[in-house]
Amino acid sequence: MTDATLLDVRPLATAEVIAIGSELLGSTRLDTNSLFLSEILSSLGIVLRAKAVVGDSKRDIAAVLRGALERVDLVIMTGGLGPTDDDLTREAVSDVLGVPLIEHADLVERLEQRFARRGLKMPDVNRRQAQILRGGVIVENPNGTAPGQMFERGHQVILLLPGPPRELKAMMVELAKTALAQRSGTERLFRTSLFIVGRGESHVEEVAQPVYSKWLQQSPPIETTILAAPGQIELHLVLRSADPAAAERALGVAREQLIAALGADVFSIDGRSMEEIVGALLLERQLTVAAAESCTGGLMMSRLTDVPGSSAYVAGGVVVYSNELKTSLAGVDPALIASHGSVSEPVAMALAEGIRARTGASIGVGITGIAGPTGGTPQKPVGTVCIAVVGPESAVVKTFALFGTRTMIKFWSAQYAMNLVRRMLLGSAQEVHG
């Protein structure tokens, strides 16, 4: 395509990925290519609108392709380019576009040479891999026998790539530098994210929606996605622009509007995890933390020490699963456990005070709860977790009612414990709702 022609063609703005292979519809194989493709497309300013997985049926492949061509500018089809009877991508695309497949003699020769270098004669079925859509452009495959191909239909592009990730990735990286770069225009995607803890998805939406709904009417618009993730709610903002500086300014203003609405429940705006945020605050203030953990089994300390350099602010911790160890390792009075129960705010506070005193840490954390699936009572059902944080100048204890599997309750408990530490360091721990 000449430069003059490129000026008349609408830049590629939207894409859909179609992964082909009946094995991807089972329980043993996952389509991991689409994650890589999404990242590449984003770097080109192309929005991935949909992903689909379809089995080895020419009729089904054709139906999904027809739908994609009604929605997006770029369709990337992965898989189904091998030599066997169930590799049907080429034929399905040919049928949909009404364009015949032409065998390329030079491709046949290269395939034969590839086999010959291994001392083998090429099976005749491999000639299918040399079939290219008439008018299509061959995409070289440096790591396999199946060449890719690119076909342009008006402003749309259909890209056929092999399924093996080692082959697809090398080909897509090259295309992103050449053919797709030429067709992607000057606009790019700019993103920012906010991570929130302490509010459910619907509560975040209730507060955030009146803020972000106005952005769709501005130019350029900002699209917002809300996502419930383990231990947090995420707000992802995306803006498409040809002006990087203006895009970053607009996203910065939008981010500040959400922070103003959601307050200190926003714990990260740069992608850092809770343990990274808490660690940075402790390091900045030259403080240390220790924890006496029961239901979390040491998960809070494990997550904090996953961060490189955490020895500067993690004093240590103990897992006090039994009542006896709550007493012997964290100094909890047995009478306190007898009168209030091991899962109670007084015991959580005693754990925090005890571990702080015994380690000399600036901040002590106590966690005790019922992770389930058994052990709950009508008064204290599964998911009841008491967390206390004791610092140099203040202390706070909260009871949380958590839901989910045992693993989820343990994760949320550690998340909320670290969040209480964060909020104490920011001076707002009392505002956290149980």
Contacts in CASP RR format, 6 or more apart in sequence:
PFRMAT RR
TARGET T0000
AUTHOR 0000-0000-0000
METHOD contacts of the structure
MODEL  1
MTDATLLDVRPLATAEVIAIGSELLGSTRLDTNSLFLSEILSSLGIVLRA
KAVVGDSKRDIAAVLRGALERVDLVIMTGGLGPTDDDLTREAVSDVLGVP
LIEHADLVERLEQRFARRGLKMPDVNRRQAQILRGGVIVENPNGTAPGQM
FERGHQVILLLPGPPRELKAMMVELAKTALAQRSGTERLFRTSLFIVGRG
ESHVEEVAQPVYSKWLQQSPPIETTILAAPGQIELHLVLRSADPAAAERA
LGVAREQLIAALGADVFSIDGRSMEEIVGALLLERQLTVAAAESCTGGLM
MSRLTDVPGSSAYVAGGVVVYSNELKTSLAGVDPALIASHGSVSEPVAMA
LAEGIRARTGASIGVGITGIAGPTGGTPQKPVGTVCIAVVGPESAVVKTF
ALFGTRTMIKFWSAQYAMNLVRRMLLGSAQEVHG
1 9 0 8 1.000
1 152 0 8 1.000
1 182 0 8 1.000
6 182 0 8 1.000
6 183 0 8 1.000
9 154 0 8 1.000
9 155 0 8 1.000
9 183 0 8 1.000
10 73 0 8 1.000
10 155 0 8 1.000
11 183 0 8 1.000
11 184 0 8 1.000
11 185 0 8 1.000
11 186 0 8 1.000
11 187 0 8 1.000
12 44 0 8 1.000
12 46 0 8 1.000
12 73 0 8 1.000
12 74 0 8 1.000
12 157 0 8 1.000
12 180 0 8 1.000
12 183 0 8 1.000
12 184 0 8 1.000
12 185 0 8 1.000
13 45 0 8 1.000
13 46 0 8 1.000
13 47 0 8 1.000
13 73 0 8 1.000
13 187 0 8 1.000
13 240 0 8 1.000
14 46 0 8 1.000
14 47 0 8 1.000
14 48 0 8 1.000
14 49 0 8 1.000
14 71 0 8 1.000
14 72 0 8 1.000
14 73 0 8 1.000
14 74 0 8 1.000
15 41 0 8 1.000
15 46 0 8 1.000
15 47 0 8 1.000
15 48 0 8 1.000
15 49 0 8 1.000
15 72 0 8 1.000
15 73 0 8 1.000
15 74 0 8 1.000
15 75 0 8 1.000
15 76 0 8 1.000
16 48 0 8 1.000
16 49 0 8 1.000
16 50 0 8 1.000
16 51 0 8 1.000
16 52 0 8 1.000
16 68 0 8 1.000
16 71 0 8 1.000
16 72 0 8 1.000
16 74 0 8 1.000
16 75 0 8 1.000
16 76 0 8 1.000
17 33 0 8 1.000
17 34 0 8 1.000
17 37 0 8 1.000
17 38 0 8 1.000
17 48 0 8 1.000
17 50 0 8 1.000
17 51 0 8 1.000
17 52 0 8 1.000
17 76 0 8 1.000
17 77 0 8 1.000
17 78 0 8 1.000
18 51 0 8 1.000
18 52 0 8 1.000
18 53 0 8 1.000
18 54 0 8 1.000
18 61 0 8 1.000
18 64 0 8 1.000
18 65 0 8 1.000
18 68 0 8 1.000
18 75 0 8 1.000
18 76 0 8 1.000
18 77 0 8 1.000
18 78 0 8 1.000
19 31 0 8 1.000
19 33 0 8 1.000
19 34 0 8 1.000
19 51 0 8 1.000
19 52 0 8 1.000
19 53 0 8 1.000
19 54 0 8 1.000
19 78 0 8 1.000
19 79 0 8 1.000
19 163 0 8 1.000
20 53 0 8 1.000
20 54 0 8 1.000
20 55 0 8 1.000
20 56 0 8 1.000
20 61 0 8 1.000
20 77 0 8 1.000
20 78 0 8 1.000
20 79 0 8 1.000
20 80 0 8 1.000
20 88 0 8 1.000
20 89 0 8 1.000
21 53 0 8 1.000
21 54 0 8 1.000
21 55 0 8 1.000
21 56 0 8 1.000
21 79 0 8 1.000
21 80 0 8 1.000
22 55 0 8 1.000
22 56 0 8 1.000
22 86 0 8 1.000
23 29 0 8 1.000
24 30 0 8 1.000
24 31 0 8 1.000
24 53 0 8 1.000
24 55 0 8 1.000
25 53 0 8 1.000
25 55 0 8 1.000
31 51 0 8 1.000
31 53 0 8 1.000
31 78 0 8 1.000
32 165 0 8 1.000
33 78 0 8 1.000
33 163 0 8 1.000
33 165 0 8 1.000
33 168 0 8 1.000
34 48 0 8 1.000
34 51 0 8 1.000
34 78 0 8 1.000
36 165 0 8 1.000
36 168 0 8 1.000
36 169 0 8 1.000
36 172 0 8 1.000
37 48 0 8 1.000
37 76 0 8 1.000
37 78 0 8 1.000
37 172 0 8 1.000
38 48 0 8 1.000
40 172 0 8 1.000
40 173 0 8 1.000
40 176 0 8 1.000
41 47 0 8 1.000
41 48 0 8 1.000
41 74 0 8 1.000
42 48 0 8 1.000
42 189 0 8 1.000
42 191 0 8 1.000
43 176 0 8 1.000
43 188 0 8 1.000
44 176 0 8 1.000
44 180 0 8 1.000
44 181 0 8 1.000
44 184 0 8 1.000
44 188 0 8 1.000
45 184 0 8 1.000
45 187 0 8 1.000
45 188 0 8 1.000
45 189 0 8 1.000
45 240 0 8 1.000
46 73 0 8 1.000
46 74 0 8 1.000
46 180 0 8 1.000
46 184 0 8 1.000
46 189 0 8 1.000
47 189 0 8 1.000
47 238 0 8 1.000
47 240 0 8 1.000
49 71 0 8 1.000
49 72 0 8 1.000
50 68 0 8 1.000
50 71 0 8 1.000
50 72 0 8 1.000
52 64 0 8 1.000
52 68 0 8 1.000
54 60 0 8 1.000
54 61 0 8 1.000
54 64 0 8 1.000
55 61 0 8 1.000
56 80 0 8 1.000
56 86 0 8 1.000
56 87 0 8 1.000
56 88 0 8 1.000
57 88 0 8 1.000
58 88 0 8 1.000
58 91 0 8 1.000
58 92 0 8 1.000
58 95 0 8 1.000
61 77 0 8 1.000
61 88 0 8 1.000
61 89 0 8 1.000
61 92 0 8 1.000
61 93 0 8 1.000
62 92 0 8 1.000
62 93 0 8 1.000
62 95 0 8 1.000
62 96 0 8 1.000
65 75 0 8 1.000
65 77 0 8 1.000
65 92 0 8 1.000
65 93 0 8 1.000
65 96 0 8 1.000
65 158 0 8 1.000
66 96 0 8 1.000
68 75 0 8 1.000
69 75 0 8 1.000
69 96 0 8 1.000
69 153 0 8 1.000
69 156 0 8 1.000
69 158 0 8 1.000
72 156 0 8 1.000
73 155 0 8 1.000
73 156 0 8 1.000
73 157 0 8 1.000
74 156 0 8 1.000
74 157 0 8 1.000
74 158 0 8 1.000
74 159 0 8 1.000
74 180 0 8 1.000
75 156 0 8 1.000
75 157 0 8 1.000
75 158 0 8 1.000
75 159 0 8 1.000
76 159 0 8 1.000
76 161 0 8 1.000
77 89 0 8 1.000
77 93 0 8 1.000
77 158 0 8 1.000
77 159 0 8 1.000
77 160 0 8 1.000
77 161 0 8 1.000
78 161 0 8 1.000
78 162 0 8 1.000
78 163 0 8 1.000
78 168 0 8 1.000
79 87 0 8 1.000
79 89 0 8 1.000
79 161 0 8 1.000
79 162 0 8 1.000
79 163 0 8 1.000
80 86 0 8 1.000
80 87 0 8 1.000
80 88 0 8 1.000
80 89 0 8 1.000
80 90 0 8 1.000
80 162 0 8 1.000
80 163 0 8 1.000
81 87 0 8 1.000
81 89 0 8 1.000
81 90 0 8 1.000
81 129 0 8 1.000
81 146 0 8 1.000
81 147 0 8 1.000
81 148 0 8 1.000
81 160 0 8 1.000
81 161 0 8 1.000
81 162 0 8 1.000
81 163 0 8 1.000
82 128 0 8 1.000
82 129 0 8 1.000
82 145 0 8 1.000
82 146 0 8 1.000
82 162 0 8 1.000
83 123 0 8 1.000
83 125 0 8 1.000
83 126 0 8 1.000
83 127 0 8 1.000
83 128 0 8 1.000
83 129 0 8 1.000
83 145 0 8 1.000
84 125 0 8 1.000
87 128 0 8 1.000
89 160 0 8 1.000
90 101 0 8 1.000
90 128 0 8 1.000
90 131 0 8 1.000
90 133 0 8 1.000
90 160 0 8 1.000
91 101 0 8 1.000
93 99 0 8 1.000
93 133 0 8 1.000
93 151 0 8 1.000
93 158 0 8 1.000
93 160 0 8 1.000
94 100 0 8 1.000
94 101 0 8 1.000
94 133 0 8 1.000
97 133 0 8 1.000
97 151 0 8 1.000
97 153 0 8 1.000
97 158 0 8 1.000
99 133 0 8 1.000
99 134 0 8 1.000
99 135 0 8 1.000
99 151 0 8 1.000
100 133 0 8 1.000
100 134 0 8 1.000
101 131 0 8 1.000
101 132 0 8 1.000
101 133 0 8 1.000
101 134 0 8 1.000
102 131 0 8 1.000
102 132 0 8 1.000
102 133 0 8 1.000
102 134 0 8 1.000
103 127 0 8 1.000
103 130 0 8 1.000
103 131 0 8 1.000
103 132 0 8 1.000
104 130 0 8 1.000
104 131 0 8 1.000
104 132 0 8 1.000
104 138 0 8 1.000
105 130 0 8 1.000
107 129 0 8 1.000
107 130 0 8 1.000
107 132 0 8 1.000
107 138 0 8 1.000
107 147 0 8 1.000
108 127 0 8 1.000
108 130 0 8 1.000
111 122 0 8 1.000
111 126 0 8 1.000
111 127 0 8 1.000
111 129 0 8 1.000
111 130 0 8 1.000
111 145 0 8 1.000
112 122 0 8 1.000
114 122 0 8 1.000
114 145 0 8 1.000
115 121 0 8 1.000
115 122 0 8 1.000
115 126 0 8 1.000
116 122 0 8 1.000
126 145 0 8 1.000
129 145 0 8 1.000
129 146 0 8 1.000
129 147 0 8 1.000
130 147 0 8 1.000
132 138 0 8 1.000
132 147 0 8 1.000
132 149 0 8 1.000
133 149 0 8 1.000
133 151 0 8 1.000
135 151 0 8 1.000
136 149 0 8 1.000
136 150 0 8 1.000
136 151 0 8 1.000
136 152 0 8 1.000
137 149 0 8 1.000
137 150 0 8 1.000
137 151 0 8 1.000
137 179 0 8 1.000
138 147 0 8 1.000
138 148 0 8 1.000
138 149 0 8 1.000
139 147 0 8 1.000
139 148 0 8 1.000
139 149 0 8 1.000
139 150 0 8 1.000
139 159 0 8 1.000
139 160 0 8 1.000
139 161 0 8 1.000
139 171 0 8 1.000
139 175 0 8 1.000
140 147 0 8 1.000
140 148 0 8 1.000
140 171 0 8 1.000
140 174 0 8 1.000
141 147 0 8 1.000
141 148 0 8 1.000
141 162 0 8 1.000
141 167 0 8 1.000
141 170 0 8 1.000
141 171 0 8 1.000
142 170 0 8 1.000
142 171 0 8 1.000
143 164 0 8 1.000
143 166 0 8 1.000
143 167 0 8 1.000
143 170 0 8 1.000
144 162 0 8 1.000
144 164 0 8 1.000
144 167 0 8 1.000
146 162 0 8 1.000
146 167 0 8 1.000
148 159 0 8 1.000
148 160 0 8 1.000
148 161 0 8 1.000
148 162 0 8 1.000
148 171 0 8 1.000
149 159 0 8 1.000
149 160 0 8 1.000
150 157 0 8 1.000
150 158 0 8 1.000
150 159 0 8 1.000
150 160 0 8 1.000
150 175 0 8 1.000
150 179 0 8 1.000
151 157 0 8 1.000
151 158 0 8 1.000
151 159 0 8 1.000
151 160 0 8 1.000
152 158 0 8 1.000
157 180 0 8 1.000
157 183 0 8 1.000
159 175 0 8 1.000
161 167 0 8 1.000
161 168 0 8 1.000
161 171 0 8 1.000
161 172 0 8 1.000
162 168 0 8 1.000
162 171 0 8 1.000
186 242 0 8 1.000
187 240 0 8 1.000
187 241 0 8 1.000
187 242 0 8 1.000
188 240 0 8 1.000
188 241 0 8 1.000
188 242 0 8 1.000
188 244 0 8 1.000
188 247 0 8 1.000
189 238 0 8 1.000
189 239 0 8 1.000
189 240 0 8 1.000
190 238 0 8 1.000
190 239 0 8 1.000
190 240 0 8 1.000
190 241 0 8 1.000
190 244 0 8 1.000
190 247 0 8 1.000
190 248 0 8 1.000
190 251 0 8 1.000
191 236 0 8 1.000
191 237 0 8 1.000
191 238 0 8 1.000
191 239 0 8 1.000
191 251 0 8 1.000
192 236 0 8 1.000
192 237 0 8 1.000
192 251 0 8 1.000
192 252 0 8 1.000
192 254 0 8 1.000
192 255 0 8 1.000
192 269 0 8 1.000
193 234 0 8 1.000
193 235 0 8 1.000
193 236 0 8 1.000
193 237 0 8 1.000
193 269 0 8 1.000
193 271 0 8 1.000
194 234 0 8 1.000
194 235 0 8 1.000
194 237 0 8 1.000
194 255 0 8 1.000
194 258 0 8 1.000
194 259 0 8 1.000
194 262 0 8 1.000
194 266 0 8 1.000
194 268 0 8 1.000
194 269 0 8 1.000
195 232 0 8 1.000
195 233 0 8 1.000
195 234 0 8 1.000
195 266 0 8 1.000
195 267 0 8 1.000
195 268 0 8 1.000
195 269 0 8 1.000
195 271 0 8 1.000
195 274 0 8 1.000
196 204 0 8 1.000
196 232 0 8 1.000
196 233 0 8 1.000
196 234 0 8 1.000
196 235 0 8 1.000
196 262 0 8 1.000
196 265 0 8 1.000
196 266 0 8 1.000
196 267 0 8 1.000
197 231 0 8 1.000
197 232 0 8 1.000
197 233 0 8 1.000
197 265 0 8 1.000
197 267 0 8 1.000
197 274 0 8 1.000
197 415 0 8 1.000
197 416 0 8 1.000
197 419 0 8 1.000
198 265 0 8 1.000
198 416 0 8 1.000
198 419 0 8 1.000
198 432 0 8 1.000
198 433 0 8 1.000
199 207 0 8 1.000
199 233 0 8 1.000
199 262 0 8 1.000
199 265 0 8 1.000
200 228 0 8 1.000
200 233 0 8 1.000
201 226 0 8 1.000
201 228 0 8 1.000
201 233 0 8 1.000
204 226 0 8 1.000
204 233 0 8 1.000
204 235 0 8 1.000
204 262 0 8 1.000
205 226 0 8 1.000
207 261 0 8 1.000
207 262 0 8 1.000
208 224 0 8 1.000
208 226 0 8 1.000
208 235 0 8 1.000
208 258 0 8 1.000
208 261 0 8 1.000
208 262 0 8 1.000
211 257 0 8 1.000
211 258 0 8 1.000
211 261 0 8 1.000
212 222 0 8 1.000
212 224 0 8 1.000
212 235 0 8 1.000
212 237 0 8 1.000
212 254 0 8 1.000
212 258 0 8 1.000
215 221 0 8 1.000
215 222 0 8 1.000
215 223 0 8 1.000
215 224 0 8 1.000
215 254 0 8 1.000
216 222 0 8 1.000
216 223 0 8 1.000
218 250 0 8 1.000
220 239 0 8 1.000
220 240 0 8 1.000
220 241 0 8 1.000
220 247 0 8 1.000
220 250 0 8 1.000
221 239 0 8 1.000
222 237 0 8 1.000
222 238 0 8 1.000
222 239 0 8 1.000
222 250 0 8 1.000
222 251 0 8 1.000
222 254 0 8 1.000
223 237 0 8 1.000
223 238 0 8 1.000
223 239 0 8 1.000
224 235 0 8 1.000
224 236 0 8 1.000
224 237 0 8 1.000
224 238 0 8 1.000
225 235 0 8 1.000
225 236 0 8 1.000
225 238 0 8 1.000
226 233 0 8 1.000
226 234 0 8 1.000
226 235 0 8 1.000
226 236 0 8 1.000
227 233 0 8 1.000
227 234 0 8 1.000
227 235 0 8 1.000
227 236 0 8 1.000
228 234 0 8 1.000
230 408 0 8 1.000
230 411 0 8 1.000
231 274 0 8 1.000
231 411 0 8 1.000
231 412 0 8 1.000
231 415 0 8 1.000
232 267 0 8 1.000
232 274 0 8 1.000
232 415 0 8 1.000
235 258 0 8 1.000
237 251 0 8 1.000
237 254 0 8 1.000
237 255 0 8 1.000
239 247 0 8 1.000
239 250 0 8 1.000
239 251 0 8 1.000
241 247 0 8 1.000
241 250 0 8 1.000
255 269 0 8 1.000
258 266 0 8 1.000
259 266 0 8 1.000
259 269 0 8 1.000
264 423 0 8 1.000
264 426 0 8 1.000
264 428 0 8 1.000
264 431 0 8 1.000
267 274 0 8 1.000
267 277 0 8 1.000
267 419 0 8 1.000
267 422 0 8 1.000
268 274 0 8 1.000
268 276 0 8 1.000
268 277 0 8 1.000
272 280 0 8 1.000
273 303 0 8 1.000
274 303 0 8 1.000
274 415 0 8 1.000
274 418 0 8 1.000
274 419 0 8 1.000
274 422 0 8 1.000
275 303 0 8 1.000
275 304 0 8 1.000
275 306 0 8 1.000
275 307 0 8 1.000
275 418 0 8 1.000
276 307 0 8 1.000
277 422 0 8 1.000
278 289 0 8 1.000
278 304 0 8 1.000
278 418 0 8 1.000
278 421 0 8 1.000
278 422 0 8 1.000
278 425 0 8 1.000
279 304 0 8 1.000
279 307 0 8 1.000
279 310 0 8 1.000
279 313 0 8 1.000
281 422 0 8 1.000
281 425 0 8 1.000
281 426 0 8 1.000
282 288 0 8 1.000
282 289 0 8 1.000
282 313 0 8 1.000
282 362 0 8 1.000
282 363 0 8 1.000
282 421 0 8 1.000
282 425 0 8 1.000
283 312 0 8 1.000
283 313 0 8 1.000
285 425 0 8 1.000
287 313 0 8 1.000
287 362 0 8 1.000
287 363 0 8 1.000
287 392 0 8 1.000
287 425 0 8 1.000
288 313 0 8 1.000
288 314 0 8 1.000
288 315 0 8 1.000
288 360 0 8 1.000
288 361 0 8 1.000
288 362 0 8 1.000
288 363 0 8 1.000
289 304 0 8 1.000
289 313 0 8 1.000
289 314 0 8 1.000
289 315 0 8 1.000
289 361 0 8 1.000
289 362 0 8 1.000
289 363 0 8 1.000
289 364 0 8 1.000
289 365 0 8 1.000
289 421 0 8 1.000
290 314 0 8 1.000
290 315 0 8 1.000
290 316 0 8 1.000
290 317 0 8 1.000
290 355 0 8 1.000
290 356 0 8 1.000
290 359 0 8 1.000
290 360 0 8 1.000
290 361 0 8 1.000
290 363 0 8 1.000
290 364 0 8 1.000
290 365 0 8 1.000
291 298 0 8 1.000
291 300 0 8 1.000
291 301 0 8 1.000
291 316 0 8 1.000
291 317 0 8 1.000
291 318 0 8 1.000
291 355 0 8 1.000
291 364 0 8 1.000
291 365 0 8 1.000
291 366 0 8 1.000
291 367 0 8 1.000
291 417 0 8 1.000
292 317 0 8 1.000
292 318 0 8 1.000
292 320 0 8 1.000
292 326 0 8 1.000
292 329 0 8 1.000
292 330 0 8 1.000
292 351 0 8 1.000
292 352 0 8 1.000
292 354 0 8 1.000
292 355 0 8 1.000
292 364 0 8 1.000
292 365 0 8 1.000
292 366 0 8 1.000
292 367 0 8 1.000
293 299 0 8 1.000
293 300 0 8 1.000
293 301 0 8 1.000
293 317 0 8 1.000
293 318 0 8 1.000
293 319 0 8 1.000
293 320 0 8 1.000
293 365 0 8 1.000
293 366 0 8 1.000
293 367 0 8 1.000
294 319 0 8 1.000
294 320 0 8 1.000
294 321 0 8 1.000
294 326 0 8 1.000
294 342 0 8 1.000
294 351 0 8 1.000
294 366 0 8 1.000
294 367 0 8 1.000
294 368 0 8 1.000
294 369 0 8 1.000
295 343 0 8 1.000
295 367 0 8 1.000
295 368 0 8 1.000
295 369 0 8 1.000
295 370 0 8 1.000
295 371 0 8 1.000
295 385 0 8 1.000
295 409 0 8 1.000
295 410 0 8 1.000
295 413 0 8 1.000
296 367 0 8 1.000
296 371 0 8 1.000
296 410 0 8 1.000
296 413 0 8 1.000
296 414 0 8 1.000
296 417 0 8 1.000
297 319 0 8 1.000
297 321 0 8 1.000
297 410 0 8 1.000
298 317 0 8 1.000
298 319 0 8 1.000
298 414 0 8 1.000
299 410 0 8 1.000
299 411 0 8 1.000
299 413 0 8 1.000
299 414 0 8 1.000
300 365 0 8 1.000
300 367 0 8 1.000
300 413 0 8 1.000
300 414 0 8 1.000
300 417 0 8 1.000
300 418 0 8 1.000
301 314 0 8 1.000
301 316 0 8 1.000
301 317 0 8 1.000
303 414 0 8 1.000
303 418 0 8 1.000
304 310 0 8 1.000
304 314 0 8 1.000
304 418 0 8 1.000
305 311 0 8 1.000
305 314 0 8 1.000
315 359 0 8 1.000
315 360 0 8 1.000
315 361 0 8 1.000
316 359 0 8 1.000
316 361 0 8 1.000
317 355 0 8 1.000
317 359 0 8 1.000
318 325 0 8 1.000
318 329 0 8 1.000
318 330 0 8 1.000
318 355 0 8 1.000
319 325 0 8 1.000
320 326 0 8 1.000
320 329 0 8 1.000
320 330 0 8 1.000
320 332 0 8 1.000
320 351 0 8 1.000
323 334 0 8 1.000
323 337 0 8 1.000
323 342 0 8 1.000
326 332 0 8 1.000
326 337 0 8 1.000
326 342 0 8 1.000
326 347 0 8 1.000
326 350 0 8 1.000
326 351 0 8 1.000
326 368 0 8 1.000
327 333 0 8 1.000
327 334 0 8 1.000
327 337 0 8 1.000
329 358 0 8 1.000
330 350 0 8 1.000
330 351 0 8 1.000
330 354 0 8 1.000
330 355 0 8 1.000
330 358 0 8 1.000
330 366 0 8 1.000
331 350 0 8 1.000
331 354 0 8 1.000
331 358 0 8 1.000
332 347 0 8 1.000
332 350 0 8 1.000
332 351 0 8 1.000
332 354 0 8 1.000
333 350 0 8 1.000
336 346 0 8 1.000
336 347 0 8 1.000
336 350 0 8 1.000
337 347 0 8 1.000
340 346 0 8 1.000
340 347 0 8 1.000
341 347 0 8 1.000
342 368 0 8 1.000
342 369 0 8 1.000
343 368 0 8 1.000
343 369 0 8 1.000
343 370 0 8 1.000
343 380 0 8 1.000
343 384 0 8 1.000
343 385 0 8 1.000
343 386 0 8 1.000
344 368 0 8 1.000
344 386 0 8 1.000
345 386 0 8 1.000
345 388 0 8 1.000
345 397 0 8 1.000
345 398 0 8 1.000
345 399 0 8 1.000
347 368 0 8 1.000
347 386 0 8 1.000
348 366 0 8 1.000
348 367 0 8 1.000
348 368 0 8 1.000
348 386 0 8 1.000
348 387 0 8 1.000
348 388 0 8 1.000
348 397 0 8 1.000
349 366 0 8 1.000
349 388 0 8 1.000
349 390 0 8 1.000
349 395 0 8 1.000
349 397 0 8 1.000
351 365 0 8 1.000
351 366 0 8 1.000
351 367 0 8 1.000
351 368 0 8 1.000
351 388 0 8 1.000
352 364 0 8 1.000
352 365 0 8 1.000
352 366 0 8 1.000
352 388 0 8 1.000
352 389 0 8 1.000
352 390 0 8 1.000
352 395 0 8 1.000
352 397 0 8 1.000
353 364 0 8 1.000
353 388 0 8 1.000
353 390 0 8 1.000
353 395 0 8 1.000
354 364 0 8 1.000
355 361 0 8 1.000
355 364 0 8 1.000
355 365 0 8 1.000
355 366 0 8 1.000
356 362 0 8 1.000
356 363 0 8 1.000
356 364 0 8 1.000
356 390 0 8 1.000
356 391 0 8 1.000
362 391 0 8 1.000
362 392 0 8 1.000
363 389 0 8 1.000
363 390 0 8 1.000
363 391 0 8 1.000
363 392 0 8 1.000
363 421 0 8 1.000
363 424 0 8 1.000
364 389 0 8 1.000
364 390 0 8 1.000
364 391 0 8 1.000
365 387 0 8 1.000
365 388 0 8 1.000
365 389 0 8 1.000
365 390 0 8 1.000
365 417 0 8 1.000
365 420 0 8 1.000
365 421 0 8 1.000
366 387 0 8 1.000
366 388 0 8 1.000
366 389 0 8 1.000
366 417 0 8 1.000
367 385 0 8 1.000
367 386 0 8 1.000
367 387 0 8 1.000
367 413 0 8 1.000
367 414 0 8 1.000
367 417 0 8 1.000
368 385 0 8 1.000
368 386 0 8 1.000
369 383 0 8 1.000
369 384 0 8 1.000
369 385 0 8 1.000
369 386 0 8 1.000
369 413 0 8 1.000
370 376 0 8 1.000
370 380 0 8 1.000
370 381 0 8 1.000
370 382 0 8 1.000
370 383 0 8 1.000
370 384 0 8 1.000
370 385 0 8 1.000
371 382 0 8 1.000
371 383 0 8 1.000
371 406 0 8 1.000
371 409 0 8 1.000
371 410 0 8 1.000
371 413 0 8 1.000
372 382 0 8 1.000
372 383 0 8 1.000
372 406 0 8 1.000
372 409 0 8 1.000
373 382 0 8 1.000
373 405 0 8 1.000
373 406 0 8 1.000
374 382 0 8 1.000
375 382 0 8 1.000
376 382 0 8 1.000
376 384 0 8 1.000
381 401 0 8 1.000
382 409 0 8 1.000
383 400 0 8 1.000
383 401 0 8 1.000
383 402 0 8 1.000
383 403 0 8 1.000
383 404 0 8 1.000
383 409 0 8 1.000
384 399 0 8 1.000
384 400 0 8 1.000
384 401 0 8 1.000
384 402 0 8 1.000
385 399 0 8 1.000
385 400 0 8 1.000
385 402 0 8 1.000
385 409 0 8 1.000
385 412 0 8 1.000
385 413 0 8 1.000
385 416 0 8 1.000
386 397 0 8 1.000
386 398 0 8 1.000
386 399 0 8 1.000
386 400 0 8 1.000
387 397 0 8 1.000
387 398 0 8 1.000
387 399 0 8 1.000
387 400 0 8 1.000
387 413 0 8 1.000
387 416 0 8 1.000
387 417 0 8 1.000
387 420 0 8 1.000
388 395 0 8 1.000
388 396 0 8 1.000
388 397 0 8 1.000
388 398 0 8 1.000
389 395 0 8 1.000
389 396 0 8 1.000
389 397 0 8 1.000
389 417 0 8 1.000
389 420 0 8 1.000
389 421 0 8 1.000
389 424 0 8 1.000
389 429 0 8 1.000
391 424 0 8 1.000
394 424 0 8 1.000
394 427 0 8 1.000
394 429 0 8 1.000
396 420 0 8 1.000
396 423 0 8 1.000
396 424 0 8 1.000
396 429 0 8 1.000
396 430 0 8 1.000
396 432 0 8 1.000
398 416 0 8 1.000
398 420 0 8 1.000
398 432 0 8 1.000
398 433 0 8 1.000
398 434 0 8 1.000
399 434 0 8 1.000
400 412 0 8 1.000
400 413 0 8 1.000
400 416 0 8 1.000
400 434 0 8 1.000
401 434 0 8 1.000
402 408 0 8 1.000
402 409 0 8 1.000
402 412 0 8 1.000
402 413 0 8 1.000
403 409 0 8 1.000
416 432 0 8 1.000
419 432 0 8 1.000
420 429 0 8 1.000
420 432 0 8 1.000
423 429 0 8 1.000
423 431 0 8 1.000
423 432 0 8 1.000
END
